[in-house]
Amino acid sequence: MVKKQFKTESKKLLDMMVNSIYTHKEIFLRELISNASDAIDKLYFRSLTDDSVKLVHSDYEIRIAADKDARTLTVSDNGCGMSCDELENNLGTIAKSGSFDFKNDPENKNGEQIDIIGQFGVGFYSAFMVADSIAVESRVYGSDEAFRWESEGADGYTVSPCEKETAGTTITLHIKPDTDDESYSEYMDEYRIRSLVKKYSDYIRYPIRMLVSHSKLKEGSESEYETVTEDETLNSMVPIWKKTASEVTDEEYSQFYQDKFYDYEAPLKVIRQKTEGASNFEALLFIPSHAPFDYYSKDFEKGLQLYSSSVLIMEKCKELLPDHFSFVRGLVDSSDLSLNISREMLQHDRQLKLIAKALEKKIAGELAKMRNSDRDKYEKFFAAFGNQLKWGIYSSYGGNKDTLQDLLLFKSSFEGKYVTLSEYVSRMKEGQAKIYYAYGDSVEKIALLPQVEAVIGHGYEVLYLTEDIDEFTLQMLHSYSEKDFLNVCEENLDLSSDEEKEKLKAENEASEDMFKFMKESIGKDVAKVRFSGTLQKHPVSLSSEGNVSMGMEKVLSKMPGAEDQHIKAEIVLEVNVDHPLAARLKDLFASDKDKLAAYSRILYAQARLVSGMSIENPSEVSELVCGLMI
Ligand code: ADP
């Protein structure tokens, strides 16, 4: 028989398993049991729509058997089974690339990697921590062929036909010999197995059975005992969400979450909800502590598991979660839903809509609580999923603003920290009419913008928007607490007194011809040139007029099809009226128009650079500057 090689990643993981010094080797049993339970779920699922599956719920079981003489431990199930191809594909390679991310993290040196193993489901391969060879015999329900997969670890595996009477999968581990520091024999010990099942797999919904031996009084005797073996169900089968909150430890929640949703990190928050009345349901929800690798891709599917009286009826029910909370994982169990309800019917189900509404409210409430009571945690949450909340506001044209606006955080000039809009408003100065913001690539760059310096100089706080979506979100909100948002780089930023305004107006009118000339010298890139009274030390800067800001132009121009849409910010070149440069320009307008033309182009380039933009004609600008130098 030809020995086949494992795929590279699998081989590495296998190597780690085989040579593992990990102290929680015991988790292998949990992994095998949860695979068995998943396999039964799959067949049970199929039975809902496929009449050829004759099993009913109570027929399903997972069995454990230990044979100390043969040094084997066997875990079997009567679930869906695997075909020859599935054995190859599922056990010859690692299915969940997400769980393997840690491997690429340079922070993890070898020793630490092994510790991470215990934190997420490494699945089937973990059995190699305790076994020196593994045989998997499997038969797909409804098929009359069975196959045997066999491996002694990293050097490969074989697959061959075999005899198997019943459908399902039987996994036989040949347990490693004991060493000076490690007793592997204990995994064949009845008591140890029982306690491992209790510890890790108690909530599994199918019975986990084992033949156990008891000492019993011999029939008819009052003192003579005999040993009898009896079938015993080792798990309570009470799902974790059916237990009262005080019965479940944080660790158990994490374990359950990590197992079920293939995460290597504990959740940031566990949310439980139980409602009776108009709709009856229990929900167990988790807010992950990081975004899954595919979260911001189109492959990501939102949804919660849906159970009807503890029986899984849908793996991912997307109707239960609004898009803005699509990061929430978890499940809903309701006694109001019928077992074989179809997907189409579910979409229109009134009950489901009620549940979804209640969940949305609960999630928003819990996030608000976290924001108030554990700001560090909330910031971690926001770093992972904040953009989704903003997207929720943007894509609903502000429709979700009541739910979401107070959950937003923005960096601000106030102590450089994240602030909420409500915190911003509470600090607004008397007479401050607007909520000021600026957009840029980084907080550092924004803080250096001339207008930002000017606004801060007047004692106002500025929100620093660094994400592409930020400004679009604020546009959809229009205002917060009746205060409008204002981009400080907009032309109508107005920080001056009436008197100053009058003076500026007069200055601008007096230099109208000069500005017209300057604008023509620069070309179509600017809509206008004018004096500004707000720039403090900077000679020039750019602002925009109209609906599209410079930041928005930058974002929109990256979108597909942007070339055809001609989305352009109307750019205004502002010259600091109080800067000595102002007088110099006026002189040149009277005496040397050629030089003024060159100055105008250079000033425009400078203003672009100061505003965090690049210049399109660097060699031309360089030539102009040199021309002035020689
Ligand atoms: P994971 O369970 O995280 O997907 P595993 O390495 O534990 O990864 O298992 C890989 C795949 O092998 C599973 O996704 C499943 O398709 C299949 N598998 C494992 N055990 C069984 C089983 N007892 N019955 C049917 N399929 C199984």
Residues whose N, C-alpha, C, O or C-beta is under 5 A from the ligand:
A	BS01	ADP	N35 A36 A39 G81 M82 N90 L91 A95 G121 V122 G123 F124 Y125 T169
